[in-house]
Amino acid sequence: MLRSRPAAAAIALTFGLLLLPADASARALRFGVHTPDDPLHGNTHKVNALERDISRRIEVVSWFQNWGGEPWITRAHPHVFRAVTRGGRAALIAWEPWRPGGGTWQPEYSLRWIAGGGFDSYIAGWARALRGLRSTIYLRPMHEMNGNWYPWCGSVNGNSPKQFRRAWRRMHRIFRRQGARNVRWVFSPVTDDWPMTRTNRFERYYPGRRYVDVLALDGYNWGATKPQFGGWRSFGKIFKRPYRRLSRLGRQPIWIAEVGSGTDGGDKAEWVRDMFRTARGMRRLRALVWMDTIDPEAGDWRIRSPANVMAAFRG
């Protein structure tokens, strides 16, 4: 991967354009991260430090904001987005209709309520705020809808895939009416449908080509931390089959919006090297976003841990 970009490429990145070289083997694969706190404090200090450490350009910055909770997290703050875009990076925000910590049974955030207009004024407010930024924003609403751990998932909270499609399309129409045409809509299921039933396959949630600009996937190598999720699995084992399924939904660019690997059960540095090798062979893949976090239950996904892992990320 190139460590520096020509001026034209930098301009294209700033305005959210995806550069697709005629030679697929030479295409750019944009690398991104989610690092706790950035950019919610109005800066990207942690991202910048990480970029220096791994000598690899970080072109996408991902973060999460929920609809319920304190105003600082529920509102669209222009300075947060500009902290990302003024550095020539793409802003990718997971937009979550829930109150974190409240479990999956939150009827006030059910898909039926969203699809029925219960949040229209809130959604319109965000649309106006993002419209005013005048830069491309990648919006990832209601991600991992084919799981069963969020109130918007199709198998909990009285929801269904049909209600998900209705809610998504309503949000999209509101943004269009507000003139927020700088927003790109990212459809982002998790790689493994859970529960693994025919009615919960992620294809059933797809709102349609008119409503989706980027197709994406979330997936993790949980390793020995959570053996119930398959144990130590390679990047290809996690992503290749869902990638083929996703490819059949439309011709949009494909991103991996969340990826990470634990440390227990295998060689994390080798896992990362294999990730980049395998990703280069996925011809429609245009971006890969690493979750640079640590969690007592999820494990240690940080780029700096263990120390030898950083070398595997270097461009």
C-alpha positions in Angstrom: 0.0 0.0 0.0 1.3 3.5 -0.9 2.4 5.6 2.0 1.9 8.9 0.2 -0.8 10.0 -2.3 -0.7 12.3 -5.3 -2.6 15.6 -5.0 -5.4 14.5 -7.2 -6.0 11.4 -5.0 -6.0 13.5 -1.8 -8.6 15.8 -3.4 -10.8 12.8 -4.4 -10.5 11.4 -0.8 -11.6 14.7 0.7 -14.8 14.7 -1.4 -15.5 11.1 -0.7 -14.8 9.8 -4.2 -13.6 6.2 -4.5 -10.7 5.9 -7.0 -11.1 2.7 -9.0 -8.1 2.0 -11.2 -8.7 0.1 -14.4 -6.1 -2.5 -13.1 -7.8 -4.1 -10.2 -4.5 -5.4 -8.8 -3.4 -1.8 -8.5 -6.5 -0.4 -6.9 -6.3 1.5 -3.6 -7.5 -0.3 -0.5 -8.3 2.4 2.0 -7.3 1.6 5.6 -9.3 2.9 8.5 -9.6 2.6 12.3 -11.9 3.0 15.2 -10.0 4.3 18.1 -11.8 5.1 21.4 -12.4 8.9 22.0 -11.4 10.0 18.5 -12.9 12.1 17.1 -15.5 12.8 19.8 -13.2 15.2 21.5 -13.0 17.2 18.3 -9.6 16.0 17.3 -7.8 12.9 15.9 -4.7 12.9 18.1 -4.9 9.1 18.8 -5.4 8.3 15.1 -2.5 10.6 14.1 -0.2 8.9 16.6 -1.3 5.4 15.4 -0.6 6.5 11.8 2.9 7.5 12.7 3.5 4.3 14.6 2.5 2.0 11.8 3.8 4.1 8.9 0.5 3.5 7.1 -1.9 6.2 6.0 -5.2 6.0 7.9 -7.8 7.2 5.4 -11.1 6.3 7.3 -12.0 7.2 10.8 -14.9 5.3 12.4 -16.9 6.1 15.5 -20.3 5.4 17.1 -23.1 7.7 18.2 -26.4 6.6 19.7 -29.9 8.2 19.6 -30.6 7.8 23.3 -28.5 9.2 26.2 -26.7 12.5 26.9 -26.9 15.3 24.4 -23.2 15.2 23.7 -23.5 11.8 22.1 -27.0 12.0 20.6 -26.4 15.2 18.6 -24.5 15.8 15.4 -21.6 18.1 16.3 -20.0 19.7 13.2 -16.6 20.0 14.9 -16.4 16.2 15.4 -16.9 15.5 11.7 -14.6 18.3 10.7 -11.8 16.9 12.9 -11.9 14.0 10.5 -12.5 15.6 7.1 -10.1 18.5 7.5 -7.3 15.9 7.6 -8.4 14.5 4.2 -9.9 11.4 5.8 -13.4 9.9 5.3 -15.8 10.1 8.2 -17.7 6.8 8.9 -20.3 7.0 11.7 -22.3 4.1 13.1 -25.6 5.6 13.9 -27.4 3.6 16.6 -31.1 3.9 17.6 -30.9 2.7 21.2 -30.0 3.6 24.8 -26.8 1.7 25.4 -26.9 -0.7 28.4 -30.7 -1.0 28.2 -30.7 -4.5 26.6 -32.5 -5.5 23.4 -36.0 -4.9 24.7 -36.4 -1.2 24.1 -39.8 -0.7 22.4 -39.2 3.0 22.2 -36.5 2.2 19.6 -38.3 -0.6 17.7 -38.1 -0.6 14.0 -41.9 -0.3 13.8 -41.7 3.0 15.7 -38.9 4.3 13.5 -40.7 3.2 10.3 -43.9 4.8 11.5 -42.4 8.3 11.9 -41.7 8.3 15.7 -38.2 9.8 15.1 -38.8 11.9 12.0 -37.9 15.2 13.6 -34.7 13.8 15.2 -33.6 12.2 11.9 -34.4 15.5 10.0 -32.2 17.4 12.5 -29.3 15.1 11.8 -29.9 15.4 8.1 -29.7 19.2 8.2 -26.6 19.1 10.4 -24.7 16.8 8.0 -25.9 18.7 5.0 -24.2 21.8 6.4 -20.8 20.1 6.6 -20.5 20.2 2.7 -18.2 17.2 2.7 -19.0 13.5 2.1 -20.1 11.6 5.2 -20.5 7.8 5.4 -23.5 7.0 7.5 -23.8 3.4 8.8 -27.3 3.2 10.5 -28.5 0.1 12.4 -25.4 -2.0 11.7 -25.3 -5.8 12.4 -29.1 -6.0 12.0 -28.8 -9.7 11.4 -27.5 -10.3 14.9 -29.6 -10.4 18.1 -27.7 -8.0 20.4 -29.1 -4.6 19.5 -32.7 -3.3 19.8 -32.9 -2.7 16.0 -31.9 -6.3 15.1 -34.6 -8.1 13.2 -35.1 -11.0 15.6 -35.7 -9.0 18.8 -37.8 -6.1 20.1 -40.8 -7.0 18.0 -38.8 -6.4 14.8 -38.6 -8.0 11.4 -36.5 -7.7 8.3 -39.4 -6.0 6.6 -39.6 -3.4 9.3 -35.9 -2.8 9.0 -36.2 -2.1 5.2 -39.1 0.3 5.9 -37.2 2.1 8.7 -34.1 2.5 6.5 -36.0 3.8 3.5 -37.9 6.3 5.7 -34.6 7.6 7.0 -33.1 7.8 3.5 -36.2 9.8 2.2 -36.0 12.2 5.1 -32.3 12.9 4.3 -33.2 13.4 0.7 -36.0 15.9 1.5 -33.6 17.8 3.7 -31.1 18.1 0.9 -28.4 16.0 2.6 -27.0 14.5 -0.6 -23.5 14.5 0.7 -24.4 11.5 2.9 -23.4 8.0 1.7 -25.5 5.2 3.1 -23.6 2.1 4.3 -25.4 -1.2 4.7 -23.4 -3.2 7.2 -24.5 -6.7 8.4 -22.3 -9.0 10.5 -20.7 -11.9 8.7 -22.5 -14.6 10.6 -26.3 -14.4 10.7 -27.4 -14.9 14.3 -29.7 -16.7 14.7 -28.7 -18.7 11.7 -32.1 -19.1 10.2 -33.4 -18.6 6.7 -35.6 -15.7 7.8 -32.6 -13.9 9.4 -30.2 -14.0 6.4 -28.7 -10.5 5.9 -30.0 -10.5 2.3 -33.6 -10.1 3.7 -32.7 -6.8 5.3 -31.3 -5.1 2.1 -33.3 -1.9 1.4 -32.5 -1.9 -2.3 -30.0 -0.3 -4.6 -31.6 3.2 -4.5 -31.1 3.4 -0.8 -27.5 2.0 -0.4 -24.2 3.5 -1.6 -21.8 1.1 0.1 -22.1 -2.5 1.0 -20.2 -3.5 4.1 -19.4 -6.3 6.5 -18.5 -6.6 10.2 -16.5 -9.6 11.4 -14.0 -10.7 14.0 -11.5 -13.4 14.9 -12.6 -14.0 18.5 -10.0 -16.8 19.0 -10.0 -18.6 22.3 -11.7 -15.7 24.0 -15.1 -16.8 22.8 -14.9 -20.3 21.3 -18.6 -20.4 20.8 -18.0 -18.0 17.9 -15.8 -20.4 16.0 -12.5 -20.3 17.7 -9.4 -19.0 15.9 -10.5 -18.3 12.3 -8.5 -16.8 9.4 -9.6 -13.6 7.7 -10.7 -15.6 4.7 -12.7 -18.0 6.7 -14.6 -15.1 8.3 -15.2 -13.0 5.3 -14.9 -14.8 1.9 -18.3 -16.5 1.9 -20.3 -13.4 3.3 -18.3 -11.2 0.8 -19.7 -13.4 -2.1 -23.2 -13.1 -0.7 -22.9 -9.4 -0.3 -21.5 -9.0 -3.8 -24.7 -10.4 -5.3 -26.8 -7.7 -3.7 -25.6 -4.9 -6.0 -22.6 -3.3 -7.8 -21.8 -0.8 -5.0 -18.2 -0.7 -3.6 -17.7 -3.1 -0.7 -16.1 -2.1 2.6 -15.2 -4.1 5.7 -16.5 -1.6 8.3 -15.3 -3.5 11.4 -12.6 -6.1 11.7 -10.4 -7.2 14.5 -8.5 -10.2 16.0 -7.9 -11.3 19.5 -4.6 -12.5 20.8 -5.5 -15.8 22.4 -5.4 -19.0 20.3 -3.0 -18.1 17.5 -0.5 -15.7 16.0 -2.1 -12.3 15.8 0.7 -10.7 13.7 0.5 -13.4 11.1 -3.3 -13.1 11.1 -2.9 -9.4 10.2 -0.4 -10.1 7.4 -2.8 -12.7 6.0 -5.6 -10.3 6.3 -3.9 -7.8 3.9 -2.9 -10.5 1.5 -6.4 -11.9 1.3 -8.0 -8.5 1.1 -6.0 -7.6 -1.9 -7.6 -10.6 -3.7 -11.1 -9.4 -3.0 -11.5 -7.3 -6.2 -14.5 -5.2 -5.1 -13.1 -4.4 -1.6 -12.3 -0.7 -1.3 -11.8 -0.1 2.4 -11.0 -2.0 5.6 -11.6 -0.5 9.1 -9.8 -2.0 12.1 -11.3 -1.9 15.6 -8.4 -0.6 17.7 -10.0 -1.4 21.0 -9.7 -3.6 24.1 -12.6 -5.1 26.0 -12.7 -7.5 29.0 -15.2 -9.7 27.1 -14.2 -9.2 23.5 -10.4 -9.4 24.0 -7.5 -7.3 22.9 -7.9 -6.1 19.3 -5.4 -3.2 19.6 -2.9 -2.6 16.8 -0.1 -2.1 19.4 -0.8 -5.4 21.2 1.3 -7.5 21.3 4.2 -5.3 20.3 5.1 -7.4 17.2 1.7 -6.8 15.7 2.5 -3.2 14.7 5.0 -4.4 12.1 2.3 -6.4 10.4 0.3 -3.2 9.9 3.1 -1.3 8.3 2.5 -0.3 4.7 
